Amino acid sequence: MSFILKSGSAQSVPLFVGTYTHKGNSEGVYHYQFDVSSGKVKMQSFFKTDNPSFLARSAQYIYAVNEDESGKVSVLKFSNSQFDMLNQLSTEGMHPCHVAIGIKEPVLVVSNYSSGSLVLYSLNADGSIHKKEDFIQFEGTGPDVSRQKGSHVHSAFFNIAGDRLYVSDLGSDRVVEYTIVTKGTDYAFQQVGEIKLKGGSGPRHVAISADANTIYVLAELTGEVAVYLNSNGQWEIHQTLPIYAKGFTGEQGGADVKISPDGKYLYATNRGEANVIVHYKILKNGLLEQKNVYSVAGKSPRNFNFSPDGKFLLVTNQQSDEIVIFNRDSKTGTLTDSKKRIAVGQPVCVIF
């Protein structure tokens, strides 16, 4: 069911927010219009669906995981501020928390967190899901007995070329590298590599350099970013930096990591007791230099994203029920609070 609230302006672009609905203060997927010049936001419409925590977009199609014990993935068609459900399939797992759209092939990849599995679907020309193509059940444990009793697949990210997929298993401290291969008219995962993190790291998300030779792995449990460089086809650790201010000793909760649109800076959020976003400069050799640590002016920052031109950075503060909009200096990467907010219950993901 789609609800239209207001119309947008000519200089604005659509903005979509995924939320948790279980507390009753959110309806599902929200659509706003974002003014790329001023950073002002206008509410447009929403689509009522359960716990659409993470979103991905391809043209007019929005893909949302329904993060429930009986996980689902939903396909919405977006047109003229309206959403229409195309189809919804089971993820054959518990609490799917991430969805990624194929770049080279018409496929969709979903990560089931609680049950530790990865699912591959093919897509039809109309954007709907065609069928399940492959399924991998991960197995493994880590030293953190409260969080790593089993595998927890947290995300799957394609590199820019779309020929590699990097899957983070928080439960076994590894990032597994795949290609998508064809078998007749079918698709399948094929493992081609693996990055093993130090025990207890809990990899959650990755950011991949444009040349695909550097991977920045965000470790949720230790609140760190680990930098891996590719040497003759092998991934080697070269640096580990904190996602917190010097002297911080509270609970860690690394959440998201992204490279700025210009490729010069990297940012990462820490949602534990830190509630910060950290800004790093990317050096010529791919290593990082920490520049600034900023309060997110809220609680539990999750996903964040850049406006299309990189002028603004938006952070979803889940527990304080709002999205904070930062101004971003394109020359220095520095963030300043714009004082603009989007009030929305339990925001988890924001995409353009």
KEKE-3310 file (N, C-alpha, C; in steps of 0.2 Angstrom, whole numbers, plus 5000, padded with zeros to 4 digits):
npx = (5004:5003:5006:5003:5010:5015:5021:5036:5051:5058:5073:5076:5081:5076:5075:5077:5072:5075:5068:5066:5051:5045:5044:5033:5033:5036:5032:5038:5045:5052:5049:5057:5060:5075:5083:5097:5104:5102:5100:5088:5074:5059:5045:5037:5030:5026:5029:5020:5027:5035:5048:5059:5074:5086:5090:5091:5094:5089:5087:5070:5067:5066:5074:5071:5075:5066:5068:5065:5061:5057:5063:5061:5062:5058:5052:5050:5041:5044:5036:5031:5030:5024:5023:5023:5021:5030:5035:5038:5049:5054:5069:5074:5080:5085:5082:5087:5098:5105:5106:5111:5113:5117:5130:5136:5128:5111:5106:5102:5108:5107:5109:5108:5107:5105:5104:5115:5118:5119:5111:5107:5098:5090:5085:5071:5067:5058:5062:5057:5060:5066:5070:5076:5093:5105:5112:5121:5126:5134:5147:5155:5164:5169:5180:5172:5161:5148:5143:5148:5145:5141:5140:5137:5131:5134:5134:5136:5146:5148:5162:5167:5168:5160:5164:5168:5163:5161:5159:5154:5157:5152:5152:5163:5174:5179:5181:5174:5178:5170:5165:5152:5145:5140:5129:5124:5108:5108:5113:5127:5136:5154:5168:5183:5193:5198:5198:5205:5202:5208:5205:5189:5186:5174:5169:5159:5154:5161:5172:5177:5191:5192:5200:5200:5210:5212:5205:5194:5190:5176:5176:5165:5164:5176:5177:5185:5194:5201:5214:5217:5228:5230:5241:5249:5237:5234:5227:5233:5235:5238:5236:5228:5215:5207:5189:5185:5187:5203:5207:5195:5185:5173:5159:5160:5154:5155:5148:5145:5154:5161:5168:5171:5162:5172:5183:5193:5192:5188:5174:5167:5155:5152:5142:5141:5144:5150:5145:5148:5155:5169:5182:5193:5208:5212:5227:5240:5245:5235:5233:5227:5224:5219:5208:5197:5185:5168:5154:5138:5127:5116:5109:5115:5121:5119:5118:5125:5125:5131:5125:5121:5131:5141:5141:5133:5132:5123:5117:5110:5102:5097:5092:5088:5079:5080:5087:5103:5109:5124:5134:5147:5163:5171:5184:5192:5185:5180:5167:5152:5139:5123:5112:5100:5087:5080:5065:5061:5055:5066:5077:5087:5093:5099:5097:5100)
npy = (4994:5011:5028:5044:5060:5073:5084:5086:5097:5105:5106:5096:5079:5062:5054:5040:5030:5017:5008:5002:4994:4988:4995:5003:5016:5019:5017:5010:5010:5025:5040:5054:5071:5078:5093:5097:5108:5116:5107:5105:5095:5087:5078:5065:5052:5036:5018:5005:4992:4978:4981:4986:4986:4988:4995:4995:5002:5003:5012:5015:5005:4998:4989:4980:4973:4963:4963:4951:4937:4927:4929:4941:4947:4962:4969:4985:4995:5012:5026:5043:5047:5037:5020:5003:4986:4974:4960:4948:4938:4924:4924:4913:4912:4920:4936:4945:4957:4965:4970:4969:4975:4967:4972:4968:4957:4953:4952:4949:4950:4944:4946:4935:4939:4933:4919:4916:4916:4917:4923:4921:4929:4929:4942:4949:4957:4967:4972:4964:4950:4935:4921:4911:4908:4903:4897:4899:4892:4898:4893:4894:4901:4913:4922:4930:4926:4931:4936:4929:4915:4908:4909:4925:4933:4948:4958:4961:4967:4973:4976:4991:4988:4976:4963:4956:4951:4955:4947:4949:4940:4942:4933:4924:4931:4934:4940:4935:4932:4932:4927:4930:4917:4909:4896:4888:4894:4899:4906:4907:4907:4909:4905:4914:4919:4925:4935:4935:4941:4948:4939:4941:4953:4955:4958:4969:4979:4983:4994:4998:5002:5012:5006:4994:4988:4990:4987:4992:4987:4987:4984:4978:4974:4978:4991:4997:5001:4991:4990:4983:4978:4973:4961:4953:4946:4942:4946:4958:4963:4980:4991:4997:5006:5016:5019:5030:5042:5047:5040:5035:5023:5016:5005:4997:4999:4998:5003:5007:5010:5021:5027:5043:5052:5058:5050:5054:5054:5044:5038:5033:5025:5024:5016:5012:5016:5027:5035:5042:5049:5046:5054:5051:5054:5048:5041:5042:5029:5021:5020:5026:5042:5048:5061:5069:5067:5066:5070:5062:5069:5062:5045:5029:5028:5022:5016:5028:5041:5049:5065:5066:5074:5075:5085:5085:5075:5062:5055:5041:5040:5028:5026:5038:5042:5050:5058:5065:5079:5083:5096:5095:5099:5100:5101:5098:5088:5090:5089:5098:5102:5104:5108:5103:5092:5075:5069:5054:5038:5026:5025:5016:5015:5025:5031:5037)
npz = (5000:4995:5000:4996:5000:4997:4984:4974:4971:4957:4957:4965:4971:4972:4988:4998:5013:5023:5037:5054:5059:5070:5083:5081:5078:5065:5047:5036:5021:5016:5006:5001:4995:4990:4991:4981:4982:4994:5004:5010:5014:5009:5014:5005:5002:5008:5009:5016:5025:5033:5044:5034:5033:5026:5010:4992:4976:4959:4946:4944:4953:4969:4981:4995:5011:5022:5038:5047:5058:5050:5036:5022:5005:4996:4981:4975:4964:4959:4955:4950:4964:4969:4976:4971:4974:4967:4968:4981:4990:5000:5010:5014:5027:5042:5048:5037:5032:5023:5006:4989:4972:4957:4946:4934:4930:4929:4944:4962:4978:4994:5012:5025:5042:5056:5053:5046:5031:5013:4999:4982:4969:4953:4941:4933:4917:4920:4933:4943:4955:4948:4951:4964:4964:4969:4985:5000:5015:5028:5039:5055:5069:5082:5094:5102:5113:5115:5103:5093:5091:5080:5062:5055:5042:5036:5026:5008:4996:4980:4969:4959:4946:4946:4945:4956:4972:4989:5004:5021:5035:5051:5061:5060:5058:5044:5027:5013:4996:4980:4964:4952:4943:4927:4923:4911:4909:4922:4937:4949:4964:4965:4974:4976:4984:5000:5015:5030:5046:5062:5077:5084:5078:5070:5056:5046:5036:5020:5011:4994:4984:4969:4960:4964:4971:4985:5000:5013:5028:5039:5056:5067:5080:5087:5083:5072:5057:5045:5034:5019:5006:4989:4984:4971:4969:4982:4998:5009:5026:5030:5038:5053:5060:5073:5075:5083:5096:5103:5118:5121:5129:5129:5124:5109:5092:5077:5062:5048:5032:5020:5005:4999:4986:4977:4979:4988:5002:5017:5027:5042:5053:5071:5082:5095:5111:5107:5096:5084:5069:5059:5050:5037:5028:5012:5008:4995:4993:4997:5010:5026:5035:5050:5052:5058:5071:5073:5083:5080:5084:5090:5093:5090:5076:5060:5044:5032:5020:5005:4997:4979:4973:4983:4992:5004:5018:5025:5040:5048:5063:5072:5086:5090:5082:5070:5055:5053:5044:5037:5032:5019:5016:5000:4997:5008:5015:5027:5039:5044:5055:5048:5054:5050:5050:5048:5053:5058:5062:5069:5059:5047:5035:5022:5005:4989)
capx = (5000:5007:5003:5006:5009:5017:5025:5043:5053:5062:5080:5077:5081:5072:5079:5073:5074:5073:5067:5063:5044:5043:5042:5027:5034:5038:5028:5041:5050:5050:5052:5058:5063:5081:5086:5104:5108:5101:5100:5082:5070:5052:5042:5033:5026:5029:5026:5020:5030:5038:5056:5063:5080:5091:5088:5096:5090:5091:5082:5064:5066:5068:5074:5071:5075:5061:5072:5061:5064:5056:5065:5059:5065:5053:5053:5045:5042:5043:5035:5027:5030:5020:5026:5019:5024:5031:5034:5041:5051:5057:5076:5076:5084:5082:5084:5091:5100:5108:5104:5115:5111:5122:5132:5137:5123:5104:5105:5102:5112:5104:5113:5104:5112:5104:5105:5122:5117:5119:5106:5107:5092:5090:5080:5067:5068:5054:5064:5055:5064:5064:5070:5082:5098:5110:5111:5127:5126:5141:5149:5161:5164:5174:5181:5167:5156:5141:5142:5151:5144:5140:5141:5132:5133:5131:5133:5139:5147:5152:5167:5164:5167:5155:5166:5170:5158:5165:5154:5157:5154:5154:5153:5169:5180:5182:5177:5174:5178:5166:5163:5145:5147:5134:5129:5118:5104:5107:5119:5130:5142:5160:5173:5190:5197:5196:5202:5204:5203:5210:5200:5185:5185:5167:5168:5152:5154:5168:5172:5182:5194:5190:5205:5199:5217:5212:5198:5193:5185:5174:5175:5160:5165:5182:5177:5191:5194:5207:5216:5220:5230:5231:5248:5249:5231:5233:5225:5237:5234:5243:5234:5221:5214:5201:5183:5183:5192:5208:5205:5188:5185:5166:5157:5161:5148:5156:5142:5146:5160:5161:5173:5168:5162:5178:5188:5199:5191:5184:5171:5165:5151:5152:5136:5141:5143:5154:5140:5152:5157:5176:5184:5200:5211:5215:5234:5241:5246:5229:5232:5222:5226:5213:5207:5192:5180:5162:5148:5132:5121:5111:5111:5116:5122:5119:5121:5125:5126:5132:5121:5125:5138:5145:5140:5130:5132:5117:5118:5104:5103:5092:5088:5085:5073:5081:5093:5106:5112:5130:5138:5153:5168:5173:5191:5195:5182:5177:5160:5149:5132:5119:5106:5094:5086:5074:5062:5058:5056:5070:5080:5093:5097:5097:5100:5098)
capy = (5000:5017:5034:5050:5066:5080:5084:5088:5103:5104:5105:5090:5072:5057:5051:5034:5028:5011:5009:4996:4996:4984:4999:5006:5023:5020:5013:5006:5013:5032:5044:5062:5075:5082:5099:5096:5115:5119:5102:5104:5089:5087:5072:5064:5046:5030:5012:5001:4985:4976:4981:4986:4989:4990:4996:4996:5005:5003:5016:5016:4999:4998:4982:4981:4967:4963:4960:4948:4930:4924:4935:4941:4953:4965:4973:4990:5000:5019:5031:5048:5047:5031:5013:4997:4980:4969:4954:4947:4931:4922:4924:4906:4914:4924:4943:4948:4964:4969:4968:4972:4973:4965:4977:4965:4952:4955:4948:4952:4946:4946:4943:4934:4939:4928:4912:4916:4913:4921:4921:4924:4929:4933:4948:4950:4964:4972:4973:4959:4944:4929:4915:4910:4905:4900:4898:4897:4892:4899:4890:4897:4905:4918:4922:4934:4921:4933:4938:4925:4908:4905:4914:4930:4936:4955:4962:4958:4972:4972:4982:4995:4984:4971:4956:4953:4952:4954:4945:4949:4936:4944:4927:4920:4936:4934:4942:4930:4935:4928:4930:4927:4913:4907:4889:4888:4900:4900:4910:4904:4910:4905:4908:4915:4922:4926:4939:4933:4947:4946:4936:4945:4959:4956:4962:4971:4982:4985:4999:4995:5007:5012:5002:4987:4985:4992:4986:4995:4983:4990:4979:4981:4972:4981:4998:4998:5000:4988:4992:4977:4979:4967:4960:4947:4942:4940:4952:4958:4969:4985:4996:4996:5013:5016:5023:5033:5048:5045:5039:5032:5016:5013:5000:4998:4996:5000:5002:5008:5013:5023:5032:5049:5052:5060:5045:5056:5053:5038:5040:5027:5027:5020:5017:5009:5022:5032:5039:5046:5047:5048:5056:5049:5055:5042:5043:5039:5022:5018:5020:5031:5046:5050:5068:5071:5063:5071:5068:5062:5072:5057:5039:5023:5029:5016:5018:5035:5041:5056:5067:5064:5078:5074:5091:5083:5068:5060:5049:5038:5039:5024:5026:5045:5043:5056:5058:5071:5081:5087:5099:5092:5103:5095:5101:5095:5082:5091:5089:5103:5101:5109:5109:5101:5085:5072:5066:5047:5032:5020:5025:5012:5015:5031:5030:5042)
capz = (5000:4995:5002:4993:5004:4995:4978:4975:4967:4951:4959:4970:4969:4977:4994:5001:5019:5026:5044:5058:5061:5076:5089:5080:5076:5058:5043:5031:5016:5015:5000:5002:4989:4993:4987:4981:4983:5000:5009:5013:5013:5009:5014:4999:5002:5011:5008:5022:5025:5039:5045:5028:5036:5021:5003:4986:4971:4952:4942:4947:4957:4976:4984:5002:5015:5027:5043:5052:5059:5043:5031:5015:5001:4993:4976:4974:4958:4961:4949:4952:4971:4972:4977:4970:4976:4961:4971:4988:4991:5006:5009:5017:5032:5048:5049:5032:5034:5018:4999:4984:4966:4953:4941:4927:4929:4932:4950:4968:4983:5001:5017:5031:5048:5061:5051:5043:5025:5008:4994:4975:4965:4946:4940:4927:4914:4923:4939:4948:4956:4944:4955:4968:4959:4973:4992:5004:5022:5031:5046:5058:5075:5084:5101:5106:5114:5115:5097:5087:5092:5074:5057:5054:5036:5037:5020:5002:4992:4973:4967:4954:4940:4947:4944:4963:4978:4996:5009:5028:5040:5057:5066:5059:5056:5038:5021:5007:4989:4976:4957:4950:4936:4924:4922:4906:4910:4929:4940:4955:4967:4965:4979:4973:4989:5007:5019:5037:5051:5068:5080:5088:5075:5068:5050:5045:5029:5017:5005:4990:4980:4962:4956:4967:4975:4992:5003:5019:5031:5045:5061:5071:5087:5089:5081:5069:5050:5043:5027:5015:4999:4985:4981:4967:4970:4989:5002:5015:5030:5030:5043:5057:5063:5077:5073:5089:5098:5107:5125:5122:5131:5129:5120:5102:5087:5070:5058:5041:5030:5013:5001:4996:4978:4974:4981:4992:5009:5019:5033:5046:5059:5077:5085:5102:5116:5104:5093:5081:5062:5059:5044:5036:5021:5009:5005:4988:4994:4999:5018:5029:5040:5053:5052:5063:5074:5074:5086:5076:5087:5091:5096:5086:5069:5056:5038:5030:5012:5002:4991:4973:4972:4989:4996:5010:5021:5029:5045:5051:5070:5074:5092:5092:5077:5065:5051:5053:5038:5038:5026:5018:5012:4995:4997:5014:5017:5034:5040:5049:5056:5045:5059:5046:5052:5045:5059:5055:5067:5068:5052:5047:5029:5017:4999:4984)
cpx = (5004:5003:5007:5005:5010:5020:5032:5045:5057:5070:5081:5078:5078:5077:5074:5077:5071:5073:5066:5056:5041:5041:5036:5027:5037:5033:5031:5046:5047:5053:5052:5061:5069:5083:5094:5108:5108:5102:5093:5078:5063:5049:5037:5028:5029:5025:5026:5022:5034:5045:5060:5069:5085:5088:5093:5091:5093:5086:5076:5062:5069:5068:5075:5071:5070:5064:5068:5064:5062:5057:5062:5063:5059:5055:5048:5047:5040:5042:5030:5025:5026:5025:5021:5024:5024:5031:5039:5042:5054:5065:5079:5081:5081:5086:5089:5092:5104:5106:5108:5113:5117:5124:5133:5131:5117:5103:5105:5105:5109:5108:5108:5108:5111:5106:5111:5122:5117:5115:5107:5101:5094:5084:5077:5069:5064:5056:5062:5060:5061:5064:5076:5087:5103:5109:5118:5125:5133:5141:5155:5159:5169:5175:5176:5161:5149:5139:5144:5151:5142:5141:5135:5134:5129:5130:5137:5140:5151:5157:5164:5163:5162:5157:5169:5164:5162:5159:5157:5153:5156:5156:5160:5175:5183:5177:5179:5173:5175:5166:5156:5147:5140:5135:5123:5115:5104:5114:5121:5135:5148:5166:5180:5195:5194:5201:5200:5206:5205:5204:5196:5184:5177:5166:5160:5151:5161:5167:5178:5184:5192:5194:5204:5205:5217:5205:5199:5188:5183:5173:5171:5162:5171:5182:5183:5189:5201:5208:5219:5222:5231:5238:5248:5243:5230:5232:5229:5235:5240:5242:5228:5221:5207:5195:5181:5189:5197:5206:5198:5189:5178:5165:5157:5155:5149:5150:5142:5152:5159:5166:5169:5167:5168:5184:5194:5198:5187:5181:5168:5161:5153:5146:5136:5139:5147:5149:5144:5153:5164:5178:5191:5202:5214:5222:5235:5242:5240:5228:5228:5226:5220:5213:5203:5187:5174:5157:5142:5126:5115:5113:5110:5116:5123:5122:5121:5126:5128:5127:5125:5131:5142:5145:5137:5132:5127:5118:5111:5105:5096:5088:5086:5080:5074:5087:5096:5110:5118:5132:5145:5157:5172:5181:5195:5192:5178:5170:5158:5142:5128:5113:5100:5093:5080:5071:5059:5060:5061:5073:5086:5097:5094:5101:5097:5096)
cpy = (5006:5023:5040:5056:5072:5079:5087:5094:5101:5103:5100:5084:5068:5054:5045:5032:5022:5011:5002:4999:4993:4989:5003:5013:5024:5015:5009:5010:5020:5036:5051:5065:5079:5087:5099:5103:5117:5113:5101:5098:5090:5080:5071:5058:5041:5024:5007:4994:4984:4977:4981:4990:4992:4990:4996:4998:5004:5006:5017:5010:5000:4991:4983:4974:4968:4959:4957:4941:4926:4929:4935:4947:4955:4969:4978:4994:5007:5023:5036:5048:5041:5024:5008:4991:4976:4962:4954:4940:4930:4922:4917:4907:4919:4931:4945:4955:4968:4966:4972:4970:4972:4971:4974:4960:4955:4950:4952:4947:4949:4942:4942:4934:4934:4921:4911:4913:4919:4919:4925:4923:4932:4937:4947:4956:4969:4974:4968:4954:4938:4923:4915:4906:4901:4902:4896:4898:4893:4896:4893:4900:4909:4918:4926:4929:4924:4935:4933:4917:4904:4911:4919:4934:4943:4959:4958:4964:4971:4978:4985:4992:4979:4964:4953:4955:4950:4953:4945:4945:4938:4939:4924:4924:4935:4937:4938:4933:4930:4932:4927:4924:4911:4899:4888:4895:4902:4903:4906:4908:4906:4908:4909:4918:4923:4930:4937:4939:4944:4944:4941:4952:4960:4960:4963:4973:4983:4991:4998:5001:5006:5007:4995:4984:4987:4990:4988:4991:4986:4984:4982:4980:4976:4989:5001:4998:4997:4989:4986:4979:4973:4967:4953:4943:4940:4947:4952:4964:4974:4990:4995:5003:5012:5021:5026:5038:5044:5045:5036:5025:5013:5007:5002:4996:4999:4998:5002:5012:5015:5027:5037:5049:5054:5056:5048:5055:5047:5040:5033:5029:5022:5021:5014:5015:5028:5037:5044:5044:5050:5049:5054:5052:5049:5044:5040:5032:5018:5018:5026:5035:5049:5058:5071:5066:5068:5067:5068:5066:5068:5051:5034:5025:5023:5017:5025:5035:5049:5058:5066:5068:5078:5080:5090:5076:5067:5054:5047:5036:5035:5025:5033:5047:5049:5055:5065:5073:5085:5090:5096:5097:5098:5095:5097:5089:5084:5092:5095:5101:5106:5111:5106:5093:5082:5068:5059:5042:5027:5020:5020:5013:5021:5030:5035:5038)
cpz = (5000:4996:4999:4998:5001:4988:4979:4971:4961:4952:4964:4967:4974:4982:4997:5008:5021:5034:5047:5060:5067:5082:5087:5078:5069:5054:5038:5028:5015:5009:5002:4995:4993:4989:4987:4982:4990:5006:5012:5010:5014:5009:5008:5000:5006:5009:5014:5021:5031:5039:5038:5030:5031:5014:4998:4981:4964:4948:4946:4952:4963:4978:4991:5006:5020:5033:5049:5053:5053:5038:5024:5012:4996:4987:4975:4968:4960:4955:4952:4959:4974:4972:4975:4971:4969:4963:4978:4989:4998:5005:5012:5023:5037:5048:5043:5033:5029:5011:4994:4977:4961:4948:4934:4925:4932:4938:4956:4973:4990:5006:5023:5037:5053:5059:5047:5036:5019:5002:4987:4971:4958:4946:4933:4924:4917:4930:4945:4949:4951:4948:4959:4964:4964:4981:4996:5011:5025:5038:5049:5065:5076:5091:5105:5107:5114:5108:5091:5089:5085:5068:5057:5048:5036:5031:5014:4997:4985:4973:4961:4948:4940:4946:4951:4968:4984:5001:5016:5032:5047:5062:5066:5057:5050:5033:5016:5001:4984:4969:4956:4943:4934:4922:4918:4907:4917:4931:4947:4958:4966:4969:4975:4978:4996:5011:5027:5042:5057:5072:5084:5084:5073:5062:5048:5038:5027:5012:5001:4985:4973:4958:4959:4970:4982:4995:5011:5023:5038:5050:5066:5079:5091:5087:5078:5061:5048:5036:5024:5008:4996:4983:4978:4969:4977:4993:5008:5019:5031:5036:5047:5061:5067:5074:5080:5091:5102:5114:5126:5124:5132:5125:5113:5098:5080:5066:5051:5039:5022:5011:4998:4989:4974:4975:4985:5000:5011:5026:5036:5052:5065:5081:5092:5106:5113:5101:5089:5073:5062:5051:5043:5029:5019:5005:4998:4988:4996:5007:5020:5034:5043:5054:5057:5065:5076:5078:5080:5078:5088:5093:5090:5079:5066:5050:5037:5023:5011:4997:4985:4971:4978:4993:5003:5012:5026:5033:5048:5058:5072:5080:5094:5086:5073:5061:5051:5047:5039:5031:5025:5013:5007:4995:5002:5017:5024:5034:5045:5049:5053:5049:5056:5049:5048:5051:5056:5061:5065:5061:5052:5041:5025:5011:4994:4977)
residu = (MET:SER:PHE:ILE:LEU:LYS:SER:GLY:SER:ALA:GLN:SER:VAL:PRO:LEU:PHE:VAL:GLY:THR:TYR:THR:HIS:LYS:GLY:ASN:SER:GLU:GLY:VAL:TYR:HIS:TYR:GLN:PHE:ASP:VAL:SER:SER:GLY:LYS:VAL:LYS:MET:GLN:SER:PHE:PHE:LYS:THR:ASP:ASN:PRO:SER:PHE:LEU:ALA:ARG:SER:ALA:GLN:TYR:ILE:TYR:ALA:VAL:ASN:GLU:ASP:GLU:SER:GLY:LYS:VAL:SER:VAL:LEU:LYS:PHE:SER:ASN:SER:GLN:PHE:ASP:MET:LEU:ASN:GLN:LEU:SER:THR:GLU:GLY:MET:HIS:PRO:CYS:HIS:VAL:ALA:ILE:GLY:ILE:LYS:GLU:PRO:VAL:LEU:VAL:VAL:SER:ASN:TYR:SER:SER:GLY:SER:LEU:VAL:LEU:TYR:SER:LEU:ASN:ALA:ASP:GLY:SER:ILE:HIS:LYS:LYS:GLU:ASP:PHE:ILE:GLN:PHE:GLU:GLY:THR:GLY:PRO:ASP:VAL:SER:ARG:GLN:LYS:GLY:SER:HIS:VAL:HIS:SER:ALA:PHE:PHE:ASN:ILE:ALA:GLY:ASP:ARG:LEU:TYR:VAL:SER:ASP:LEU:GLY:SER:ASP:ARG:VAL:VAL:GLU:TYR:THR:ILE:VAL:THR:LYS:GLY:THR:ASP:TYR:ALA:PHE:GLN:GLN:VAL:GLY:GLU:ILE:LYS:LEU:LYS:GLY:GLY:SER:GLY:PRO:ARG:HIS:VAL:ALA:ILE:SER:ALA:ASP:ALA:ASN:THR:ILE:TYR:VAL:LEU:ALA:GLU:LEU:THR:GLY:GLU:VAL:ALA:VAL:TYR:LEU:ASN:SER:ASN:GLY:GLN:TRP:GLU:ILE:HIS:GLN:THR:LEU:PRO:ILE:TYR:ALA:LYS:GLY:PHE:THR:GLY:GLU:GLN:GLY:GLY:ALA:ASP:VAL:LYS:ILE:SER:PRO:ASP:GLY:LYS:TYR:LEU:TYR:ALA:THR:ASN:ARG:GLY:GLU:ALA:ASN:VAL:ILE:VAL:HIS:TYR:LYS:ILE:LEU:LYS:ASN:GLY:LEU:LEU:GLU:GLN:LYS:ASN:VAL:TYR:SER:VAL:ALA:GLY:LYS:SER:PRO:ARG:ASN:PHE:ASN:PHE:SER:PRO:ASP:GLY:LYS:PHE:LEU:LEU:VAL:THR:ASN:GLN:GLN:SER:ASP:GLU:ILE:VAL:ILE:PHE:ASN:ARG:ASP:SER:LYS:THR:GLY:THR:LEU:THR:ASP:SER:LYS:LYS:ARG:ILE:ALA:VAL:GLY:GLN:PRO:VAL:CYS:VAL:ILE:PHE)
# end
